[in-house]
Amino acid sequence: MPSAAERTRTLVQGTCSAALLIPGAAAPRPEQLSPDARVVGPDGEILLLYPSDSPAVRAAAPAHDDELPAVLELTDVAPVSVPHRIRGRAWVSGWLTVSPAVAEAGHTLLRLEVGDLYVDDLWGAGPVDPEEFARAEPDPLRGYETELLQHLAAAHETQVLALTALLGDRAGTGPTAVRHVAPLALDRFGLRVRCQGAERRTFDARFDFPRPVRDVHGLRRALHALFEAADDHRP
């Protein structure tokens, strides 16, 4: 399974929504606290791109070192329609300053020096070591996950449902059988789906790949093998 540091790094560098919470800094619109871009620096610091006239930049402009505490809140929502769509949240607390790095015209880079991290997602909840976060790599599929999950849900619904053949007794029988399966999350280690049966019975199932995949080509081979295994187990 991906480590807590890798999962948090994936959220920070992925496509989920983010908002910077700064004590005393108010924004007329919530989106003004969302960075236009974010990246992790070589020492584990997080660089956030904002319009130069944003409330976040105005708050950080006079700050030095550890004068301005801030929290970057990340919310990961499933890109397909499933019950309970929030897949995870992460919080990165630290100290905010203006980065000396040059940004694109009309924008300013803010530097969040990481102090504490906490992740609460499909794998579990707990703190993340800042040094492990700095060393971790994000999941290589993060840039493709949304498109791939939506494609599986739209074009391969029958094959995804057939994965219940691999669930054994968990799939149920007769009136208790699983009737709908939606792809929920995808990473280099495997595919997670959300199953629904009678009386709104809902549970998640995880299908691990034989080996971690490195790119989309490897993922296609892994999914093909997974669907073939499900066909072999169908009665």
Secondary structure by P-SEA (a helix, b strand, c coil): cccaaaaaaaaaacccbbbbbbccccccccccccccccccccccbbbbbcccccaaaaaacccccccbbbbbbbbbbbcccccccccbbbbbbbbbbbbcccccccbbbbbbcccbbbbbcccbbbbbcaaaaaacccccccccaaaaaaaaacccaaaaaacccccccccccccccccccccccccccbbbbbbbccccccbbbbbbcccccccaaaaaaaaaaaaaaaaaacc
